[in-house]
Amino acid sequence: MLGLYEKRKVTYTCCYTSELSSTIHLHHEIEIVWAGHDGIVAVCDGKTYELNRNDLFVAFPNRIHHYQDKKSDQKNVLMIFQPEQFPGFSELLKSKKPDAPVLRNCSKRIRSAISGITEVMNTDLPYLEQVLTGYMTVIMGEIAKELTFSDLNQNDINGLHRLLEFCSYNYTRDITLDLLNKELYMSRFYISRLFNDSLGISMNDYVNTLRVTEAKRLLKDDNIPITEIAQQVGFGTPRTFNRVFLAQTGRTPRDYRKKHLKT
C-alpha cells in the first residue's frame, strides 16, 4: 500500500495492488487503474475491456464496474479521487460517460504523472494537496483529450442507484422482480432492462454476487458452519449455495475455507 491521503473534504487514494475488486460496485469518486501486466479484464456498464500492460482504465462517477484479474505478482496502480477537486472538468464528469473507458498504451505524460503521485503519497511534502491535484489534472486532461463521450441518461442512473441500494440492504431476502416492483414502484421490464443493459447480468445473478461476497467473508471464520452461512446470506438451501458459489469462484465453499485457513 502506498498510502491514503485525506484532508477534510478531499480524499485521494493511491496504492499498488495485485488484487482489484471483483465485486460489482459504483461510487461518487473517479476510479483509475494503470495496468501493470497483461490479462486484467475491466467490466464497465456491462461491457468488457481486456487491458494490457500500460493501459489505463477509468470509471467515471456512478459508473458500474468491477475487475477480473489473472493471478500475477506484477502490481497495478489504483487511484481513487473526488471529482470536486477538478471544477474545470465538472460538466464532463457530471453529464457525460466515456464510450470506451480505456486509454491504450497511455502517454508518457500520464506515466510521469502516475510516477509523481506514487512518489509523494507517503510524504509530508509541503502543499501536498496542490501537488496531487496537479498530477491528477494532467491525467484528467489526457483522458478528456483522448476519449470520446456520450450523454448520460440521468433517469437510468437514479433508477440504478435505487435498485443497487435496495439490493445491498436486502440481499438476504428472497428478492424477486415482483418484490422490487412493489417496493420501488418500477416496472419489472424496466428493472430487467437496467440490470441487463447497465450491469450485463440478470437481477438474480447480481443478488447472488452480493451473497457470495458476504459468504466469502464469513467463511474466513472456521467457527461458523457452512450450512449456517448459506442461510445467513440468503440462499434457500446448502445445495443452491454450493452451486452458485462454485460457479462464481471456481471453488466450493468448503474448498474456499480450507484454502483461506491454510494461507
N, C-alpha and C positions, 0 to 999 in steps of 0.2 A: 504494500500500500504506500503510495507516495504521499497521500495526505488529504485532509479535508480543511478547506478554508471557509470560515463562516464569520460574518460580521453583521450582526443585526439583520437587516432585510436582505443582505446579499450573501448568497451561498454559492461557492464553487466546489465541485468535487472533481478530483483528477487522480487516477490510480492506474498502475499496471495490473492487469488481471489476465489469467488464463481461463477464467470462468465467467461467461456472460449469461445473463438471466434467460432461462428457457421458459419462464412463466409469462404469459401474455399480460401486458400492462400498458398503462398510459399515465401521463402526469403533465403538470403545467410547465415543467422545465424543458430545455433543449438537451437532447442526449446525442453525443457524438462518439463514435468508435473508430479509432485508427487500427486497421488490421495489421497485426504483427506477423501473421503467417497465412498461408493459403487454407481454404476449406471452411471458413466461417460462413454460415448462412444466416442472413438477417431477413426477418419477415416483418413487413410494414403494411398495415391496412390490407392484409390478406394476400399480398404479393411477395414473392420470394426473390431474394437477391444473393447470389454467391459472391463472396468477397475474396480477393486475392491480397497478398501482402502489399501494403502501401495504399490500399483502397480506403476511402473514408465514407462511413455510413452516418447519416444524420436523421434523427427523428425529431421533427418539429413538435411544438407543444400540442398535447392532446391527440397525437397520432398513436395508434395501437401498434405495438411492436414486441418482438422477442427474438431470441437467437437460438441457432442450432450450431454448436461448435465441436469440431473434431478434437479429440484429445491431443494436446500439444504442450510442450514445455515453453514454447515461444509466448511472449507476453503481448497482449494488446493494450492500447491506451484507451481508457474510458473517461469521458469528460461529461459532466452534467452541470448546467448553469442556468440562471434565471434570465428570461427574455427582457425583464425590465431594465437591465443594465445597458441595453442597446436600443435607445429610442429611435435611432436612425433606421432601424430595421423593424420597427413596431408594426407598421402596416403589413409588411411582408409576413411576419410571424403570426399576425392576428387573422389575416384573411386569405392566405394562400397555403398551398401544400406542394411539395416537390412532386413532379410527375414520376421521377425515379430518384430516390434519395441517396444516390451513391456517386461519389467522385472517384473515378478510376485513376489509379496511379497518381495520387494527389501531388500538387505542385511543390516546388522547393520552398515557396513561401509558407505553405501550410506545415510542411515538415519542420521548418525552422521555428514556427510559432509553437507547435506542439513540444518541440525540444525546449524552448524557452519556458513554457508552462511547467513542464516536469522538473526543470532545474530550480525553480523558485518556490514551488508549492510548500515545501517544508522549511522555508526560511522565514526570518523576521525582517525581510527586506523592507526598507522604508518605502512607503507608498505602494505596498504590495497590491492593494486593490486596484490602483490605477494601472500598474504594470500588467496584471492579469487581464483587465478589461482591454488593454491594448492588444495583447496577444489574441484574445478571443475575437476582437473586432476584425483582425486580419483574417481569421478563419471564416467568420461570417461574411466578410466581403468576397472571399473566394467562392463560397457557397452561392451567394446571390448572383455572382457573375457567371458561374459555370453551369448551374442547374436551370431547368425550365420549370414553371409553376402554373398551377391552375387554381381556380377559385374553390373555397371551401363551401360545403353545404352546412350552414350553422344548425339547421333543424336536425340533421342527422347526428351532428356532434353532440347536441343536447340530449337527443334520444339515446345515444350510446352511453353517455355518462350515467343517465338514469338506469339503464339496463345493467351496466357493469357494477354500479354501486349496489343495486339490489342484489345481484348475484353474489357479490363479495360478502354481504352480510347474511345471506340466506342459503348458501350452497349446501348446508346440511339438511335442508328441507327437500321435499320432492318437488323440484321446480319444473313446471310444465309451461307450454305456451298459454294454456288457459289461465294458469295462476298469474303469469306476467300480464296477460290481458286484463285480468281483474284488478291487480294491484297497481299497474302503471297506466291503465287506460290507453293502451296501444293495441292496434290490431295484430293478430297472430301473423298475418302476412308481412306487415311492416317489421315486426320483431325478427322474423326469419330472414328477411332481406338485409337488415342491419348486421346480423351475425355473419351471414354468408358473404356479403359484399365487403364488409369492413374487416372482419377477422379471418375470413376464408375457412371458417369451420361452423358447424352447427351449434345451436344453443346447448344441446346435451354434451357435446364434446368440450365446450368451454367450461361448463359447470364441472364436468369430470376433471378438467385440468386443475381447477381450484381445489377440488377434493384430493387429488393425488399430491399436489404441492403441500397441503397440510398433513397428509398422511406421511410423507417423507420426513417431515419434521418430527412427528410423533414416533415414528419407527426408530428414531435415534435413542429413545428411552426403552431399554430392554424390559422394563417392568410392566409395560402396557401390552396386554395380549393383542395379537393381530386381529382377532375377531372383534375385540372391543374398538380398535382403531377404525375398522371398517364401518362400524355403526356410528362412531363419533363424527366421521367426516361425511356421512350421508349416503353410503352405499347400502342397498337393501339387504344384500346377502354377501357373505365372505367370497362366494364364488364369483359374483359380479366384480367385487373389489379386486380379486386376483386377476381377472381377465383384463380389466381396464388398466390396472397398474402395470401389468406386463406389456400391454400394447403401447403405453406411453413411455416407459422407462427401459424396456428390454429385459427387465428382471421381475421375478415375483417379489411380493413384499417380504417374504422370509429371506430370500437371497439378498435383497437390498439391505435388510437389517444386518445380516451376517457380514456383508462386505463393509458396511459402515463401522460396525463394532470392531472388526479386525483391523481396519485402518486406524 
